[in-house]
Amino acid sequence: MSQKIPVGILGATGVVGQRFIQMLENHPWFEVAWLAASDRSAGQSYGEAARWRLKTPVPEMVRRMKVSNATPEGAPQVIFAALDASFARELEPQFAAAGCAVVSNSSALRMQTDVPLVIPEVNAGHVALIERQHWRKQSGGFVVTNPNCSAIGLVLALAPLHRSFGIESIFVTTMQAVSGAGYPGVASLDILGNVIPYIAKEEEKMEEETRKLLGSLVGDRVRPADFSMTAHCNRVPVEDGHTESVSVKLKRKASAEEMIAAFNEFRSTPQELQLPSAPEHPVVYDPAPDRPQPRFDVDRGNGMSASVGRLRPCGVLDYKFTVLSHNTIRGAAGAALLNAELLKVQGLLPGAPDSRHSYAERAGVLP
Ligand SMILES: NC(=O)c1ccc[n+]([C@@H]2O[C@H](COP(=O)([O-])OP(=O)(O)OC[C@H]3O[C@@H](n4cnc5c(N)ncnc54)[C@H](OP(=O)(O)O)[C@@H]3O)[C@@H](O)[C@H]2O)c1
């Protein structure tokens, strides 16, 4: 019998759900045991229901699996959720109430004060917030979220600067790939040869999530980071990879060499714990004058590294640079997978030893 932890995927047929299936195919700790999507797909085999968009084939076992209704009955206790926020808001609490660990991609619960919003390299300690959740107290279930796909690349690049020099203000403009809008997403006639300077609620999400992620856990609350920030978000005709032009003002003066060293030397909890999906280098500085570019750099670190380049002085703030990250890997399925690996090592996944013990009881096991 397999020793792996059985996991389910909510929204398994979508763009992010497909990435989960791809990334879980040979995962050392988890195996896909249950798939769910809307009523349109439920009852069909996954091969029939999903319009597979990835370059690797659908794993044979998954292709033949039946897609279930999105209800907790019969679901395993570890759920990766890739639902549209409107459905997630209703469904994720049902799974948590049924005792599941819900590792979510959706924005529905991210900003709730008792829900951890986590990038394991940046704020692994925020996982402790799950102990405030009523589901955890009642059934052992909980919800942990990962950020919006454009916030995650930005925050990976900012974290080493914030840690070493402090950040006073941020100005960011994004150029976001079409896969970020799901499938079928943006109509081809709207995006081909075009730029759309609007992505609903994206600028607000980037600004509030960046502050929560780089904020500090004080007692049982996250105190948001106190920098000022503005984001401009654009959709561009790129398949995968969100590119961002960033200007920053630092609290403490830093040279370009010190900043590049901070990017390249950044390592954190996932690297120390050698989590299976952790990239060796969460942030990679590319010295070429015309990089990073989505076509060439999006898969760096198996899609889990953020690429930074073009660091130079900024005439308005202190410095400006470019960041690129893979929106459906580091920005979605890979982010959730890394969160689940962190939870597993912390003994917090249902079925794993000691999973009902509180985080505080095991404080000291992990940073
Ligand atoms: N794409 C990205 O780069 C990205 C990055 C970060 C976060 N996210 C977030 O991840 C979530 C999923 O995004 P996506 O791009 O994968 O979207 P998507 O391609 O539109 O997929 C949506 C999935 O949800 C299912 N679904 C729709 N209505 C449902 C219902 N009433 N009950 C149960 N399942 C239902 C769909 O099933 P059917 O096939 O049966 O309709 C499909 O599996 C969203 O919250 C999104 O904001 C996406």
The ligand as a MOL file (V3000), in Angstrom:
LIG
                    3D

  0  0  0     0  0            999 V3000
M  V30 BEGIN CTAB
M  V30 COUNTS 48 52 0 0 0
M  V30 BEGIN ATOM
M  V30 1 N -4.4160 31.1120 -13.3480 0
M  V30 2 C -3.5220 31.6180 -12.5080 0
M  V30 3 O -2.3740 31.9680 -12.8860 0
M  V30 4 C -3.8690 31.7880 -11.0500 0
M  V30 5 C -2.8420 32.1650 -10.2060 0
M  V30 6 C -3.1100 32.3340 -8.8400 0
M  V30 7 C -4.3750 32.1180 -8.3660 0
M  V30 8 N -5.3700 31.7420 -9.2130 0 CHG=1
M  V30 9 C -6.6840 31.5060 -8.6250 0
M  V30 10 O -6.9500 30.1070 -8.6570 0
M  V30 11 C -8.3550 29.8790 -8.8250 0
M  V30 12 C -8.5690 29.0140 -10.0670 0
M  V30 13 O -8.0740 29.7130 -11.2050 0
M  V30 14 P -7.9620 29.0460 -12.6550 0
M  V30 15 O -7.1490 30.0070 -13.4360 0
M  V30 16 O -7.5330 27.6320 -12.5480 0 CHG=-1
M  V30 17 O -9.5050 29.0900 -13.1330 0
M  V30 18 P -10.2510 28.2020 -14.2510 0
M  V30 19 O -9.2960 27.7490 -15.2950 0
M  V30 20 O -11.4230 29.0370 -14.6660 0
M  V30 21 O -10.7810 26.9110 -13.4340 0
M  V30 22 C -11.8420 26.9920 -12.5110 0
M  V30 23 C -12.1110 25.6200 -11.8950 0
M  V30 24 O -13.1850 25.7560 -10.9520 0
M  V30 25 C -14.2130 24.8070 -11.2870 0
M  V30 26 N -15.5310 25.3510 -10.9210 0
M  V30 27 C -16.2020 26.3650 -11.5290 0
M  V30 28 N -17.3980 26.5380 -10.9240 0
M  V30 29 C -17.4840 25.6250 -9.9300 0
M  V30 30 C -18.4660 25.3000 -8.9690 0
M  V30 31 N -19.6280 25.9520 -8.8900 0
M  V30 32 N -18.2110 24.2880 -8.0900 0
M  V30 33 C -17.0500 23.6140 -8.1540 0
M  V30 34 N -16.0820 23.8580 -9.0670 0
M  V30 35 C -16.2910 24.8650 -9.9430 0
M  V30 36 C -14.0700 24.5910 -12.7650 0
M  V30 37 O -14.6940 23.3620 -13.1060 0
M  V30 38 P -15.3770 23.0970 -14.5690 0
M  V30 39 O -14.2570 22.7480 -15.5170 0
M  V30 40 O -16.2620 21.9350 -14.2930 0
M  V30 41 O -16.0970 24.3380 -14.9530 0
M  V30 42 C -12.5530 24.5560 -12.8870 0
M  V30 43 O -12.0620 23.2980 -12.4570 0
M  V30 44 C -8.9880 31.2730 -8.9190 0
M  V30 45 O -9.4250 31.6700 -7.6410 0
M  V30 46 C -7.8410 32.1490 -9.3740 0
M  V30 47 O -8.0080 33.4950 -9.0100 0
M  V30 48 C -5.1470 31.5610 -10.5360 0
M  V30 END ATOM
M  V30 BEGIN BOND
M  V30 1 1 1 2
M  V30 2 2 2 3
M  V30 3 1 2 4
M  V30 4 1 4 5
M  V30 5 2 4 48
M  V30 6 2 5 6
M  V30 7 1 6 7
M  V30 8 2 7 8
M  V30 9 1 8 9
M  V30 10 1 8 48
M  V30 11 1 9 10
M  V30 12 1 9 46
M  V30 13 1 10 11
M  V30 14 1 11 12
M  V30 15 1 11 44
M  V30 16 1 12 13
M  V30 17 1 13 14
M  V30 18 2 14 15
M  V30 19 1 14 16
M  V30 20 1 14 17
M  V30 21 1 17 18
M  V30 22 2 18 19
M  V30 23 1 18 20
M  V30 24 1 18 21
M  V30 25 1 21 22
M  V30 26 1 22 23
M  V30 27 1 23 24
M  V30 28 1 23 42
M  V30 29 1 24 25
M  V30 30 1 25 26
M  V30 31 1 25 36
M  V30 32 1 26 27
M  V30 33 1 26 35
M  V30 34 2 27 28
M  V30 35 1 28 29
M  V30 36 1 29 30
M  V30 37 2 29 35
M  V30 38 1 30 31
M  V30 39 2 30 32
M  V30 40 1 32 33
M  V30 41 2 33 34
M  V30 42 1 34 35
M  V30 43 1 36 37
M  V30 44 1 36 42
M  V30 45 1 37 38
M  V30 46 2 38 39
M  V30 47 1 38 40
M  V30 48 1 38 41
M  V30 49 1 42 43
M  V30 50 1 44 45
M  V30 51 1 44 46
M  V30 52 1 46 47
M  V30 END BOND
M  V30 END CTAB
M  END
